[in-house]
Amino acid sequence: MTNTSSRPLPLVLRILDRTHDWTHEDRFNQRLIIPAASRTSVRTALAAVASSPRERRMDMTAIADVMLFAWRPLDAGDLYVTRISLE
């Protein structure tokens, strides 16, 4: 990710599987801060994703959504996402 802004950008990475029940506790949520005027890679262990739902293991063969969103609206051109992948 590239932050072209002069301020840090707070983001959230959210991952959920097909049987997600739409509660906060039943998905992977990771808060991120992308430093100002920087380019960085964010890596998260798949084991952390799999174990994130409180009452069960996430079905890693049935990932339904990978979302990256900002806590507030960003100005056009503030953030560039080069690639998102689960590896």
Phi, psi and omega per residue, in radians:
M1 nan 2.514 3.105
T2 -2.105 2.168 3.065
N3 -1.813 1.907 3.123
T4 -1.559 -0.096 -3.105
S5 -1.285 2.795 3.090
S6 -1.526 0.125 3.104
R7 -2.314 2.703 3.091
P8 -1.093 2.574 3.135
L9 -1.952 2.014 3.054
P10 -1.424 2.266 -3.121
L11 -2.319 2.941 3.024
V12 -2.268 2.315 2.992
L13 -1.788 2.160 -3.118
R14 -2.188 2.303 3.122
I15 -2.288 2.346 3.093
L16 -2.497 2.754 -3.137
D17 -1.835 3.136 -3.036
R18 -1.091 -0.511 -3.101
T19 -1.673 0.250 3.121
H20 -0.974 2.400 -3.105
D21 -1.742 0.200 3.076
W22 1.203 0.349 2.974
T23 -1.717 2.726 3.133
H24 -1.064 -0.616 -3.071
E25 -1.315 -0.202 -3.037
D26 -1.858 0.537 3.134
R27 -2.715 3.025 3.049
F28 -1.629 2.239 3.086
N29 -2.283 2.196 3.090
Q30 -2.309 2.124 3.045
R31 -1.396 2.412 -3.130
L32 -2.243 2.571 2.966
I33 -2.173 2.010 3.113
I34 -1.638 2.021 -3.071
P35 -1.008 2.665 3.123
A36 -1.042 2.506 3.055
A37 0.806 0.957 -3.096
S38 -2.478 2.854 3.008
R39 -2.183 2.213 -3.051
T40 -2.528 2.718 3.007
S41 -1.861 2.456 3.090
V42 -1.994 2.195 3.118
R43 -2.177 2.390 3.115
T44 -2.302 2.333 -3.140
A45 -1.137 2.334 3.113
L46 -1.086 -0.506 3.083
A47 -1.095 -0.630 3.092
A48 -1.173 -0.667 3.095
V49 -1.145 -0.841 -3.089
A50 -1.060 -0.615 -3.081
S51 -1.639 0.115 -3.041
S52 -1.268 -0.644 3.084
P53 -1.096 2.399 -3.040
R54 -1.135 -0.691 -2.996
E55 -1.805 0.006 -3.055
R56 -2.830 3.061 2.995
R57 -1.654 2.451 3.079
M58 -1.212 2.441 3.095
D59 -1.411 1.749 -3.066
M60 -1.255 -0.180 3.063
T61 -1.569 -0.057 -3.076
A62 -2.336 0.788 3.089
I63 -1.158 2.218 -3.087
A64 -1.769 -0.586 -3.089
D65 -2.563 2.409 2.929
V66 -2.184 1.992 -3.046
M67 -2.117 2.456 3.021
L68 -2.200 2.108 -3.132
F69 -2.467 2.754 -3.104
A70 -1.607 2.682 3.076
W71 -1.287 -0.367 -3.136
R72 -2.532 2.811 3.103
P73 -1.055 2.450 3.108
L74 -1.787 2.652 3.015
D75 -1.274 2.599 3.109
A76 -0.972 2.298 3.091
G77 1.529 -0.015 3.130
D78 -1.223 -0.614 -3.028
L79 -2.315 2.305 3.038
Y80 -2.121 2.217 3.083
V81 -1.854 2.074 -3.095
T82 -1.435 -0.739 -3.099
R83 -2.822 2.497 2.958
I84 -2.215 2.216 3.136
S85 -2.585 2.668 3.002
L86 -1.846 2.074 -3.076
E87 -2.223 nan nan
